[in-house]
Amino acid sequence: MNKIRSGSQRYELLRKSKEAALSAVQTFNNPQILFKSEIFVVISVISWTYLLHAYYKSKKIDFRYKTTEKNRTRYSKTKEGSYKYWELSTCIHHIECPLEAV
């Protein structure tokens, strides 16, 4: 089993995934929140996305949107200049996805 170094990008993705999952459960179990199902689903999607990003990072698969023209790779960016990363559906449909098709 590979050790994960604290401070690595993979470690941070796993930590965020776990924190998001715990937050989703805490929100769902909170009796004062009435909008709990929708919040649970949204935060769970975020958690799964982080988890799959960590998996792809461990497999050295680049999960940023990119285009290749004439042997030059260009990464898609937001208006603010940040890289655009795959959303959950793209992660799930990738050929290396560890989840089984149902």
N, C-alpha and C positions, 0 to 999 in steps of 0.2 A: 504494500500500500504506500502511495506517495505521501510524504510529509508535506504539509502546507505551511509555508513560512508566514509568520505574522507580518502584516504590512504588504504582502503581495496582492496583486489585483485579484487573483483567484480567491484568496482568503477574504478579501473585502466583499466580493460578490456572494460568497457563501454566508458571511456574517449578515449581510443585508437581506438575503433570502430568508434566513432563519428569523430575523427580527420582524420582517414583513409578515411571515406566517403566524408568529406569535401575536402580533398586533391584530391580524385578522380574527383570530380566535377570541382574543380579549374583547374586541369590539362586538363580536357576535354574542358573547356571553354577558355583555353589559345590559342590565335591565332598563336603564334610563335612555337607551338609544332606540329609536323607533325605525330608523332607516338602515338596520343592521344587515339585512341580506345583500343589499346592493353594495354596501361598503365592504362586506366580507368578500364578495366576488372580485371587486376591483383590486383589493389588496392581495388576494390570492393570486391573481394574474401577475401582479408585480413580483410576488415571491417566486412563482414558477419561472418567470422570465430571468430573474437573477440566477436561479439555480441552473437553468440551461446555459446561460452565459458562462457560468463557472465551469460547467462540464465541457463546453466547447473550448474554453481557455485551456483546460487540462489536455485536450486533444490537439492543441495548437491550430484550431480552426478560427479564422478571423471572422468575427460576427458583426463587422461593420458593413454598411452598404457601400458598394464600390462599383466602378466601371473600369474596364481595361480597354485601352485603345493604343495600338501600335506599341505593344510591350510597356505601356505606361499605365500605372494604376492610379486612379483618382477616387478619393473617398468623398462620399456625400456628406455635406455639413448643413447644420441649421443656420438660420439667419445670424445667430450670435457667434457662429464659428465652431460649435461643438460637433463631434462626429455623430452621425446617425447610426444607431445600433438596431439590430433586428428586434422586432416585436415578437410576442409569444407565438403567433401563428407561423411566422417564418422559421422560428427555432424548431417547432414541431414538425414542419414539412421538410426540414433538411434531411439529406440521406443518412447522416451520421447520428440522428436523433436516437437516444437510448430508449425512448418510450415505444411500447409495442402498439401497432395499429390494431384497432378494435373493429 
